[in-house]
Amino acid sequence: MALHPVVESVTARIIARSRPSRGAYLAHLDAARIQGVQRGALSCTNLAHGFAAFPANDKLSLKEYKKPSVAIVSSYNDMLSAHQPFEGFPQIIKQAVREVGAVAQFAGGVPAMCDGVTQGQPGMELSLFSRDTIAMSTAVALSHNMFDAALYLGVCDKIVPGLLIGALHFGHLPAVFVPAGPMTSGLSNKEKAQVRQLYAQGKATREDLLEGESKAYHGAGTCTFYGTANSNQMLMEVMGLHMPGAAFITPNTPLRDALTVAASQRAAAITAQSASYLPVGHIVDEKCIVNAVVGLLATGGSTNHTLHLVAIAKAAGIVIDWNDFNELSAIVPMLTRIYPNGDADVNHFHAAGGTGYLIRELLDAGLLHEDVNTILGHGLRAHCMEPFLGEDGKVFWKDAPAASADENVLRPASNPFAPDGGMVLVAGNLGRAVMKVSAVKPEHRTVEAPALVFNSQEDFMAAYKAGSLDRDFVAVLRFQGPRANGMPELHALTPALANLQDAGRHVALVTDGRMSGASGKVPAAIHVSPEILAGGPLGLVRDGDIIRLDAFTGVLEALVPADVWHARSLVTADLSPNHIGMGRELFSMFRSTVSAAEEGATTFGLPSPIPTTVALHDADNVGDTVPGSDEDFLARK
């Protein structure tokens, strides 16, 4: 089917907008590649240090300058249930790579924090900045220049975006992302939400709450609701950076291990030493980014990706904004119902047909670019597959099922749950913000009510517990942006707001903070930009101002006479308590340099042209350093 005209026009606009920075990025990519293995750029002393502790046979392979070397960059730790299974992956990878004549080394670990643990805690104020920290840690791991490809082990919220941003700054290297999979289904997400609301009402004890949470989060693997972590996994599939169908196979199973073997061997097969060289910088291009946005919208994915996809694109020299999300959302149908947009979890989604079915439906509807590079080669249709375990213990793939096994969870594009992607841009005299409305009933998508202004979620919860919020209102929660306090997620507010809405009150939230993938049935305009510390107008709102939030018309307005509005001064607040303790003082440089939310809330900028006097390697080691487009790359292949 022909490409949808809106997908085509948005893509063309992004290509035109990105031309200078994308060209600079590709020039960097070409300049970093050398003839032969990358370790050929190292001196003998450098190389001896690099393999000193390696087994003899692997050391011999590295000495010969012939066999490719694959880096392992892992976010393993014991505390994240999603990342605990990575403990055993390096040995699987090393053996798998040896079997195809290559060598793998554990290049480095990256930090990985759990937003579930830090939710509502001071540590959450490090969460967003951990993404760029992970990118920098990835760069440190790869800075030894020993490697010809890399495997990235990660699943959750800021971790996969951080790994991919780091990988794109080494865009001349092939990159294969390796997931660990979701935990098996426990207490349903609907029952978990009910326990939380009862606790917020004082009708359940802390013991009741902990028992419910423990039944929901009960073992190794990703949390099973469709938040940022599982949105990450969906995007890695749609972007062609996973082995097909790898995202939602549960940990510690033979099929999971077989997929890890296949991913490892694929990384070794697509280095510059092969005839199938596929560097990640030529996979993640403008069409790939558009595909990612479409995949996010078609599944009702996490609003965090209105930050992360912007940042990922920027790392590849590509410029996108919330207008692009908004235009695509208007024409991309909703094909899934996964909690919080429905009752099912990601295991149900996988059983209904999974990512292979989803990608095929979107391709056949003309909503995805098929003509892209992936880790399998050229063409996204190769990822319309489902993995199975063969009798020999190896993975093999079959075409995704022709029909969904459960249309309450996953539907064809011809019969969607909704005609749009459920994510809208709202704008007005309060700035620009994102709303996720896929889980918000239509009757709640417009709220016009007096503002109640809060400077912290603690202030809001104190008012709720005091019984002073039993009314119609719009909570304006300010000083939650990246410059102010690191832009924490604000899910502690969700049960309270949901209780008020269930009681018949017209309520909404407007904030420069985040709500992410677990945001649910209460209307929330989030990521309001610019934030107050950048001169944003949320600082002009006063208690009692009538706020209109309308997802249908895209309006975010304080209905205040213009002369009154412009006569006001921005409020200030003492933010020093948010800058000290739990390591927050170490991140002051991030708060002082971070870009606006719509620019990805990044601490790095777009690529700049390489000065003509700078050489990255000795002249006799440099390959073709003439800047080339993605089309030039394909032509050379």
C-alpha positions as CSV (number, residue, x, y, z in Angstrom):
1,M,0.0,0.0,0.0
2,A,1.2,3.5,-0.7
3,L,2.6,5.5,2.1
4,H,0.1,7.7,3.9
5,P,0.4,11.3,2.7
6,V,0.8,12.7,6.3
7,V,3.6,10.2,7.1
8,E,5.2,11.2,3.8
9,S,4.9,14.9,4.4
10,V,6.0,14.8,8.0
11,T,9.0,12.7,7.0
12,A,9.9,15.2,4.2
13,R,9.7,18.1,6.6
14,I,12.0,16.4,9.1
15,I,14.5,15.5,6.4
16,A,14.6,19.2,5.2
17,R,14.8,20.6,8.7
18,S,17.6,18.2,9.7
19,R,19.7,18.5,6.6
20,P,22.6,20.5,8.1
21,S,22.9,18.6,11.3
22,R,22.3,15.2,9.7
23,G,25.0,15.9,7.2
24,A,27.4,16.9,10.0
25,Y,26.5,13.7,11.8
26,L,27.2,11.5,8.8
27,A,30.5,13.2,8.3
28,H,31.4,12.3,11.9
29,L,30.4,8.8,11.3
30,D,32.5,8.3,8.3
31,A,35.5,10.0,9.9
32,A,35.4,7.6,12.9
33,R,35.6,4.5,10.7
34,I,39.0,3.1,9.8
35,Q,40.2,0.4,7.3
36,G,40.3,-3.0,9.0
37,V,39.4,-3.7,12.6
38,Q,39.0,-0.6,14.8
39,R,41.7,-1.8,17.2
40,G,44.1,-1.3,14.3
41,A,44.2,2.4,15.3
42,L,45.7,1.5,18.6
43,S,49.4,1.3,19.4
44,C,50.9,-2.0,20.6
45,T,50.9,-0.7,24.2
46,N,47.2,0.3,23.9
47,L,46.3,-3.1,22.6
48,A,48.3,-5.0,25.1
49,H,46.4,-3.3,27.9
50,G,43.1,-4.0,26.1
51,F,43.5,-7.8,26.1
52,A,45.9,-8.4,29.0
53,A,43.4,-10.4,31.1
54,F,41.8,-12.2,28.2
55,P,41.8,-16.0,27.6
56,A,44.7,-17.1,25.5
57,N,42.7,-18.1,22.4
58,D,40.7,-14.8,22.4
59,K,43.9,-12.9,23.0
60,L,45.5,-14.5,19.9
61,S,42.4,-13.6,17.9
62,L,42.7,-9.9,18.9
63,K,46.5,-9.9,18.1
64,E,45.8,-11.0,14.5
65,Y,43.9,-7.8,13.6
66,K,41.5,-9.9,11.6
67,K,38.5,-11.1,13.6
68,P,35.9,-8.6,14.7
69,S,35.6,-7.6,18.4
70,V,32.2,-7.1,19.9
71,A,31.6,-4.9,22.9
72,I,29.1,-5.8,25.6
73,V,27.6,-2.7,27.3
74,S,25.3,-3.8,30.1
75,S,22.9,-2.2,32.6
76,Y,22.8,-5.2,34.8
77,N,22.1,-4.9,38.5
78,D,20.2,-7.0,41.0
79,M,17.7,-4.3,42.1
80,L,15.9,-3.8,38.8
81,S,13.8,-6.9,38.2
82,A,14.0,-6.2,34.4
83,H,17.8,-6.1,34.5
84,Q,18.7,-8.8,37.0
85,P,18.5,-11.5,34.2
86,F,21.4,-9.8,32.4
87,E,23.8,-11.3,35.0
88,G,24.3,-14.4,32.9
89,F,24.2,-12.8,29.5
90,P,27.9,-12.0,29.0
91,Q,29.0,-15.7,29.1
92,I,26.2,-16.6,26.7
93,I,27.3,-13.8,24.4
94,K,31.1,-14.6,24.5
95,Q,30.5,-18.2,23.6
96,A,28.0,-17.4,20.9
97,V,30.4,-14.9,19.3
98,R,33.4,-17.4,19.4
99,E,31.3,-19.9,17.5
100,V,31.2,-17.5,14.5
101,G,34.9,-16.6,14.6
102,A,34.7,-13.3,16.6
103,V,35.6,-12.1,20.1
104,A,33.4,-10.4,22.7
105,Q,34.5,-8.3,25.6
106,F,32.5,-6.8,28.5
107,A,33.3,-3.2,27.7
108,G,31.5,-1.5,30.5
109,G,28.5,-1.2,32.7
110,V,26.1,1.7,32.8
111,P,24.0,2.9,35.8
112,A,20.4,1.8,35.9
113,M,18.0,3.2,38.4
114,C,14.4,1.9,38.9
115,D,11.8,4.6,38.7
116,G,9.5,2.2,40.6
117,V,11.7,2.4,43.6
118,T,12.4,6.1,43.4
119,Q,8.8,7.1,42.6
120,G,7.9,10.0,44.9
121,Q,11.3,10.0,46.5
122,P,14.3,12.4,46.2
123,G,16.1,10.0,44.0
124,M,13.5,10.5,41.3
125,E,15.0,13.9,40.7
126,L,18.0,12.1,39.2
127,S,16.0,9.9,36.9
128,L,15.7,12.0,33.8
129,F,19.4,13.0,34.0
130,S,20.4,9.4,34.4
131,R,19.6,9.0,30.6
132,D,22.4,11.3,29.6
133,T,24.6,9.9,32.3
134,I,24.0,6.4,30.7
135,A,24.9,7.8,27.3
136,M,28.1,9.2,28.7
137,S,28.9,5.9,30.4
138,T,28.3,4.1,27.1
139,A,30.8,6.5,25.5
140,V,33.4,5.7,28.2
141,A,32.9,2.0,27.6
142,L,33.4,2.4,23.8
143,S,36.2,5.1,24.0
144,H,38.9,2.4,24.1
145,N,38.3,2.0,20.3
146,M,38.7,-1.8,20.6
147,F,35.4,-2.7,19.0
148,D,33.8,-3.4,15.7
149,A,30.2,-3.8,16.9
150,A,28.4,-3.5,20.2
151,L,25.6,-5.4,22.0
152,Y,23.5,-3.2,24.4
153,L,21.8,-4.9,27.3
154,G,19.0,-2.8,28.6
155,V,15.2,-2.6,29.1
156,C,13.9,0.1,31.2
157,D,12.9,3.8,31.3
158,K,15.9,6.1,30.7
159,I,18.3,3.2,30.1
160,V,17.5,2.1,26.6
161,P,17.3,5.7,25.4
162,G,20.6,6.5,27.1
163,L,22.2,3.4,25.6
164,L,20.9,4.3,22.1
165,I,22.1,7.9,22.4
166,G,25.5,6.6,23.4
167,A,25.5,4.1,20.6
168,L,24.6,6.9,18.1
169,H,27.6,8.9,19.1
170,F,29.6,5.8,18.0
171,G,27.4,5.6,14.9
172,H,30.0,3.9,12.8
173,L,29.6,0.7,14.9
174,P,26.8,-1.7,14.4
175,A,24.5,-1.9,17.4
176,V,22.2,-4.8,18.4
177,F,19.9,-4.3,21.4
178,V,19.4,-7.3,23.7
179,P,16.3,-7.3,26.0
180,A,15.7,-9.5,29.0
181,G,11.9,-9.8,28.7
182,P,8.9,-9.2,30.9
183,M,8.1,-11.0,34.2
184,T,5.2,-13.4,34.0
185,S,1.8,-12.0,34.8
186,G,0.9,-11.5,38.4
187,L,-1.8,-9.5,40.1
188,S,-3.6,-7.7,37.3
189,N,-2.9,-4.0,36.7
190,K,-6.6,-3.2,37.3
191,E,-6.5,-4.8,40.7
192,K,-3.2,-3.1,41.6
193,A,-4.7,0.3,40.7
194,Q,-7.8,-0.4,42.8
195,V,-5.6,-1.2,45.9
196,R,-3.7,2.0,45.4
197,Q,-6.9,4.1,45.2
198,L,-8.3,2.4,48.3
199,Y,-5.0,3.1,50.2
200,A,-5.2,6.8,49.1
201,Q,-8.8,6.9,50.5
202,G,-7.6,5.4,53.8
203,K,-9.7,2.2,53.1
204,A,-6.7,-0.1,52.8
205,T,-3.7,-0.5,55.2
206,R,0.0,-0.3,54.3
207,E,0.2,-4.0,54.7
208,D,-2.7,-4.5,52.1
209,L,-0.9,-2.1,49.7
210,L,2.5,-3.9,50.0
211,E,0.8,-7.3,49.6
212,G,-0.9,-6.1,46.4
213,E,2.3,-4.5,45.0
214,S,4.3,-7.6,45.8
215,K,1.9,-9.8,43.9
216,A,2.0,-7.4,40.9
217,Y,5.9,-7.1,40.9
218,H,6.8,-10.6,41.9
219,G,9.8,-11.9,39.9
220,A,12.5,-11.3,37.3
221,G,11.6,-9.3,34.2
222,T,10.1,-6.0,33.2
223,C,6.9,-4.7,34.9
224,T,4.1,-6.0,32.7
225,F,2.1,-2.7,32.2
226,Y,2.8,-0.7,29.1
227,G,4.9,2.1,30.6
228,T,8.2,3.5,29.4
229,A,10.1,0.3,29.8
230,N,7.9,-1.7,27.5
231,S,7.4,1.2,25.2
232,N,11.2,1.1,24.8
233,Q,11.0,-2.5,23.8
234,M,8.3,-1.9,21.3
235,L,10.4,0.9,19.8
236,M,13.5,-1.2,19.5
237,E,11.4,-3.7,17.4
238,V,9.9,-1.0,15.2
239,M,13.3,0.6,14.7
240,G,14.8,-2.7,13.7
241,L,17.4,-2.8,16.5
242,H,16.2,-6.1,18.1
243,M,16.1,-9.6,16.6
244,P,12.4,-9.9,15.5
245,G,10.0,-10.6,18.3
246,A,12.6,-10.5,21.0
247,A,11.0,-7.9,23.2
248,F,8.4,-9.9,25.1
249,I,9.9,-13.3,25.7
250,T,10.1,-14.0,29.4
251,P,13.5,-14.3,31.1
252,N,15.3,-17.4,32.1
253,T,13.7,-19.5,29.3
254,P,15.4,-21.5,26.5
255,L,13.9,-19.2,23.9
256,R,15.2,-16.1,25.7
257,D,18.7,-17.5,25.7
258,A,18.5,-18.6,22.1
259,L,17.5,-15.1,21.1
260,T,20.5,-13.7,22.9
261,V,22.7,-16.1,21.0
262,A,21.2,-15.0,17.7
263,A,21.6,-11.3,18.6
264,S,25.2,-11.9,19.5
265,Q,26.0,-13.7,16.3
266,R,24.2,-11.1,14.2
267,A,26.3,-8.3,15.7
268,A,29.4,-10.2,14.7
269,A,28.0,-10.7,11.2
270,I,27.4,-7.0,10.4
271,T,30.7,-5.4,11.2
272,A,32.8,-3.5,8.6
273,Q,34.8,-6.7,8.1
274,S,31.8,-8.4,6.5
275,A,29.9,-7.8,3.3
276,S,26.8,-6.8,5.4
277,Y,28.1,-3.8,7.2
278,L,25.2,-2.1,9.0
279,P,26.3,0.8,11.3
280,V,23.7,2.0,13.7
281,G,24.1,5.6,12.4
282,H,22.7,4.5,9.0
283,I,19.9,2.5,10.6
284,V,18.6,5.3,12.7
285,D,17.7,7.9,10.1
286,E,14.7,10.2,9.5
287,K,12.4,7.4,8.3
288,C,13.4,5.2,11.2
289,I,12.6,8.0,13.7
290,V,9.2,8.5,12.0
291,N,8.5,4.8,12.3
292,A,9.3,5.0,16.0
293,V,6.8,7.8,16.5
294,V,4.2,5.9,14.6
295,G,4.8,2.7,16.6
296,L,4.6,4.7,19.9
297,L,1.3,6.2,18.8
298,A,-0.3,3.0,17.5
299,T,0.2,1.4,20.9
300,G,-0.6,4.2,23.2
301,G,3.0,4.3,24.5
302,S,4.7,6.3,27.1
303,T,4.7,10.1,26.9
304,N,8.3,10.0,28.1
305,H,9.1,9.3,24.5
306,T,8.1,12.8,23.6
307,L,11.4,13.6,25.3
308,H,13.4,10.5,24.6
309,L,12.7,10.2,20.9
310,V,13.5,13.8,20.4
311,A,16.8,13.2,22.2
312,I,17.6,10.0,20.3
313,A,16.9,11.8,17.0
314,K,19.1,14.7,18.1
315,A,22.0,12.3,18.7
316,A,21.7,11.2,15.1
317,G,21.5,14.8,13.8
318,I,17.8,14.7,13.3
319,V,15.4,17.4,14.5
320,I,11.8,16.5,15.5
321,D,9.3,18.4,17.6
322,W,5.9,17.9,19.2
323,N,4.1,19.2,16.0
324,D,5.4,16.0,14.3
325,F,4.0,13.8,17.1
326,N,0.7,15.7,16.9
327,E,0.2,15.5,13.2
328,L,1.1,11.8,13.1
329,S,-1.2,11.1,16.1
330,A,-4.1,12.4,14.2
331,I,-3.8,9.7,11.5
332,V,-2.3,6.8,13.3
333,P,-5.0,4.4,14.6
334,M,-4.8,2.8,18.1
335,L,-4.2,-0.9,17.6
336,T,-3.6,-2.1,21.1
337,R,-5.3,-1.9,24.5
338,I,-2.6,-2.6,27.1
339,Y,-2.7,-1.2,30.7
340,P,-3.1,1.7,31.4
341,N,-5.1,2.0,28.1
342,G,-6.8,-1.3,28.8
343,D,-6.8,-4.3,31.1
344,A,-4.3,-6.5,29.3
345,D,-0.5,-6.6,30.0
346,V,2.3,-7.1,27.6
347,N,2.2,-10.9,27.9
348,H,-1.3,-10.8,26.7
349,F,-0.2,-8.5,23.8
350,H,2.5,-10.9,22.8
351,A,0.1,-13.9,23.0
352,A,-2.4,-12.1,20.8
353,G,0.1,-11.6,18.0
354,G,2.8,-9.3,19.3
355,T,5.2,-7.0,17.6
356,G,5.4,-8.9,14.3
357,Y,1.6,-8.6,13.8
358,L,1.7,-4.9,14.8
359,I,4.5,-4.0,12.4
360,R,2.9,-5.9,9.5
361,E,-0.5,-4.2,10.1
362,L,1.1,-0.7,10.1
363,L,3.2,-1.5,7.0
364,D,0.2,-2.8,5.1
365,A,-1.8,0.3,6.1
366,G,1.0,2.6,4.7
367,L,1.8,4.0,8.1
368,L,5.4,2.8,8.4
369,H,8.4,3.2,6.0
370,E,9.3,-0.2,4.7
371,D,12.5,1.1,2.9
372,V,14.7,1.4,6.0
373,N,17.8,-0.4,7.2
374,T,17.6,-2.7,10.2
375,I,20.1,-5.1,11.8
376,L,18.8,-7.7,9.4
377,G,19.5,-5.7,6.3
378,H,17.3,-3.5,4.1
379,G,13.5,-3.6,4.6
380,L,11.4,-3.5,7.8
381,R,9.1,-6.4,6.6
382,A,11.8,-8.8,7.8
383,H,10.6,-7.9,11.3
384,C,7.0,-9.1,10.8
385,M,8.0,-12.3,12.4
386,E,7.6,-14.4,15.5
387,P,10.4,-16.4,17.2
388,F,10.2,-20.1,18.1
389,L,12.6,-22.6,19.6
390,G,13.7,-25.4,17.4
391,E,14.5,-29.0,18.4
392,D,18.2,-28.1,18.1
393,G,17.8,-25.4,20.7
394,K,18.2,-22.6,18.2
395,V,15.7,-19.9,17.4
396,F,13.8,-19.8,14.2
397,W,11.1,-17.4,12.9
398,K,7.7,-17.8,11.3
399,D,5.5,-15.2,9.8
400,A,3.4,-13.3,12.4
401,P,-0.1,-14.7,12.7
402,A,-2.6,-13.6,10.0
403,A,-5.2,-12.7,12.6
404,S,-5.1,-11.5,16.2
405,A,-5.7,-14.1,18.8
406,D,-7.6,-11.5,20.9
407,E,-9.1,-8.4,19.4
408,N,-9.7,-7.1,22.9
409,V,-6.0,-6.6,23.1
410,L,-4.6,-6.3,19.5
411,R,-6.5,-5.3,16.4
412,P,-5.9,-5.0,12.7
413,A,-5.5,-1.5,11.2
414,S,-8.9,-2.0,9.5
415,N,-10.7,-2.2,12.9
416,P,-8.8,-0.1,15.4
417,F,-9.7,0.7,18.9
418,A,-9.6,4.4,18.0
419,P,-8.9,6.3,14.8
420,D,-6.0,8.3,16.3
421,G,-2.9,7.7,18.5
422,G,-4.3,9.2,21.6
423,M,-1.5,11.8,22.1
424,V,-2.1,15.5,21.5
425,L,-0.3,18.8,21.7
426,V,-2.0,21.5,23.7
427,A,-0.9,25.1,23.6
428,G,-1.8,28.6,24.5
429,N,-0.8,31.3,26.9
430,L,0.5,28.7,29.4
431,G,3.0,27.3,26.9
432,R,3.1,24.0,25.0
433,A,2.4,20.6,26.6
434,V,1.7,17.0,25.8
435,M,-1.5,15.1,26.7
436,K,-1.9,11.3,26.6
437,V,-5.7,10.8,26.2
438,S,-5.8,7.2,25.1
439,A,-6.9,6.1,28.6
440,V,-9.0,9.3,29.3
441,K,-12.7,9.0,28.6
442,P,-14.0,11.5,26.1
443,E,-16.2,13.2,28.7
444,H,-13.1,14.0,30.8
445,R,-10.9,15.4,27.9
446,T,-12.1,19.0,28.4
447,V,-11.9,20.6,31.8
448,E,-12.5,24.3,32.6
449,A,-12.1,25.0,36.3
450,P,-10.3,27.3,38.8
451,A,-6.6,26.8,39.3
452,L,-5.1,25.5,42.5
453,V,-1.4,26.1,42.5
454,F,1.2,23.9,44.1
455,N,5.0,24.0,44.2
456,S,5.5,20.3,45.1
457,Q,3.6,17.1,45.0
458,E,4.0,16.9,48.8
459,D,1.9,20.2,49.0
460,F,-0.7,18.6,46.8
461,M,-1.0,15.4,48.8
462,A,-1.2,17.4,52.0
463,A,-4.1,19.3,50.7
464,Y,-5.8,16.1,49.5
465,K,-5.4,14.4,52.8
466,A,-6.8,17.5,54.6
467,G,-9.9,17.2,52.5
468,S,-9.6,20.6,50.8
469,L,-9.6,19.3,47.3
470,D,-13.2,18.0,47.2
471,R,-14.2,20.4,44.3
472,D,-13.7,21.1,40.6
473,F,-10.2,22.4,40.0
474,V,-7.1,22.3,37.8
475,A,-4.0,21.5,39.8
476,V,-1.1,23.6,38.5
477,L,2.0,21.9,39.7
478,R,5.0,24.0,38.9
479,F,8.8,24.0,39.5
480,Q,8.9,20.4,38.3
481,G,10.8,21.0,35.1
482,P,14.3,19.8,34.3
483,R,16.1,23.0,35.3
484,A,14.1,23.3,38.6
485,N,14.4,19.8,40.0
486,G,15.2,17.3,37.3
487,M,11.6,16.8,36.1
488,P,10.5,13.9,38.3
489,E,7.5,11.7,37.5
490,L,4.5,12.6,39.5
491,H,2.6,9.3,39.8
492,A,2.0,9.8,43.5
493,L,-0.8,12.2,42.4
494,T,-2.6,9.7,40.2
495,P,-4.6,7.7,42.8
496,A,-5.8,10.9,44.5
497,L,-6.8,12.6,41.3
498,A,-8.5,9.4,40.1
499,N,-10.5,9.3,43.4
500,L,-11.7,12.8,42.9
501,Q,-12.7,12.2,39.3
502,D,-14.5,9.0,40.3
503,A,-16.4,11.1,42.9
504,G,-17.8,13.3,40.1
505,R,-15.4,16.2,40.3
506,H,-14.0,17.8,37.2
507,V,-10.2,17.7,37.8
508,A,-7.1,18.0,35.7
509,L,-3.3,18.4,36.1
510,V,-1.1,21.0,34.4
511,T,2.6,20.6,35.1
512,D,6.1,21.1,33.8
513,G,6.9,17.7,35.3
514,R,6.4,14.2,33.9
515,M,3.7,11.5,34.3
516,S,5.1,9.0,31.7
517,G,3.7,5.7,30.5
518,A,1.7,4.8,33.6
519,S,-0.4,8.0,33.3
520,G,-4.0,7.0,33.3
521,K,-7.6,8.2,33.2
522,V,-7.2,11.8,34.6
523,P,-6.5,14.5,32.0
524,A,-3.0,15.8,32.4
525,A,-1.1,18.4,30.4
526,I,2.5,17.5,31.1
527,H,6.0,18.7,30.1
528,V,4.8,22.2,29.9
529,S,7.4,24.2,28.0
530,P,9.1,26.6,28.6
531,E,9.4,25.9,32.4
532,I,9.3,28.8,34.8
533,L,13.1,28.9,35.2
534,A,13.3,29.5,31.4
535,G,10.7,32.3,31.6
536,G,7.7,30.0,31.2
537,P,4.2,31.4,31.9
538,L,3.2,28.8,34.5
539,G,4.8,31.3,36.9
540,L,2.0,33.8,36.1
541,V,-0.8,31.5,37.2
542,R,-2.6,32.4,40.5
543,D,-5.1,30.4,42.6
544,G,-8.6,31.0,41.2
545,D,-7.6,31.7,37.6
546,I,-9.9,29.8,35.3
547,I,-7.9,27.2,33.3
548,R,-9.2,25.6,30.2
549,L,-7.7,22.4,29.1
550,D,-9.2,20.9,25.9
551,A,-7.7,17.9,24.2
552,F,-10.2,18.2,21.3
553,T,-9.2,21.7,20.3
554,G,-5.6,21.6,21.6
555,V,-6.1,24.5,24.0
556,L,-4.1,25.1,27.2
557,E,-5.2,28.6,28.4
558,A,-5.5,30.7,31.5
559,L,-8.7,32.6,30.9
560,V,-7.3,35.8,32.4
561,P,-7.7,39.3,30.8
562,A,-4.6,40.1,28.8
563,D,-3.9,43.3,30.7
564,V,-4.0,41.5,34.0
565,W,-1.9,38.6,32.7
566,H,0.8,40.8,31.3
567,A,1.0,42.9,34.4
568,R,2.0,39.9,36.6
569,S,5.5,38.9,37.5
570,L,6.9,35.4,37.4
571,V,6.8,33.8,40.9
572,T,10.0,32.5,42.5
573,A,10.6,29.6,44.8
574,D,13.4,28.3,47.0
575,L,14.5,25.2,45.2
576,S,17.6,24.6,47.3
577,P,16.0,21.6,49.1
578,N,15.7,19.9,45.8
579,H,19.4,20.4,45.0
580,I,21.1,18.8,48.0
581,G,20.9,15.2,49.2
582,M,20.6,11.8,47.6
583,G,23.4,12.9,45.2
584,R,21.4,15.7,43.6
585,E,24.2,18.2,44.2
586,L,26.3,16.2,41.7
587,F,23.8,16.9,39.0
588,S,23.8,20.7,39.2
589,M,25.7,20.9,35.9
590,F,22.8,19.0,34.2
591,R,20.2,21.4,35.7
592,S,22.2,24.4,34.5
593,T,22.7,23.3,30.9
594,V,19.6,21.1,30.1
595,S,17.5,22.0,27.0
596,A,13.7,22.5,27.0
597,A,11.5,19.5,27.2
598,E,10.4,19.8,23.6
599,E,14.1,19.8,22.6
600,G,14.5,16.5,24.4
601,A,15.6,17.8,27.8
602,T,19.2,17.0,26.8
603,T,22.6,18.1,28.0
604,F,24.1,17.7,24.5
605,G,23.5,19.5,21.3
606,L,23.2,18.7,17.6
607,P,26.3,17.6,15.7
608,S,28.6,20.3,14.4
609,P,30.6,20.1,11.2
610,I,34.1,18.6,11.6
611,P,36.8,21.3,11.4
612,T,38.9,20.6,8.2
613,T,42.1,20.7,10.2
614,V,41.1,17.9,12.6
615,A,41.9,14.3,11.9
616,L,40.5,11.5,14.2
617,H,43.2,8.9,13.2
618,D,46.6,8.8,11.6
619,A,46.3,9.4,7.9
620,D,47.4,5.9,7.0
621,N,44.6,4.4,9.0
622,V,41.8,6.6,7.8
623,G,39.2,5.1,5.4
624,D,36.9,7.1,3.2
625,T,36.3,10.3,5.2
626,V,34.3,12.1,2.6
627,P,30.9,13.0,4.2
628,G,28.2,10.8,2.7
629,S,24.5,10.7,2.9
630,D,22.5,7.6,3.8
631,E,21.9,7.1,0.1
632,D,25.6,7.2,-0.6
633,F,26.0,4.5,2.1
634,L,23.5,2.3,0.4
635,A,25.1,2.9,-3.0
636,R,28.5,1.9,-1.7
637,K,27.0,-1.3,-0.2
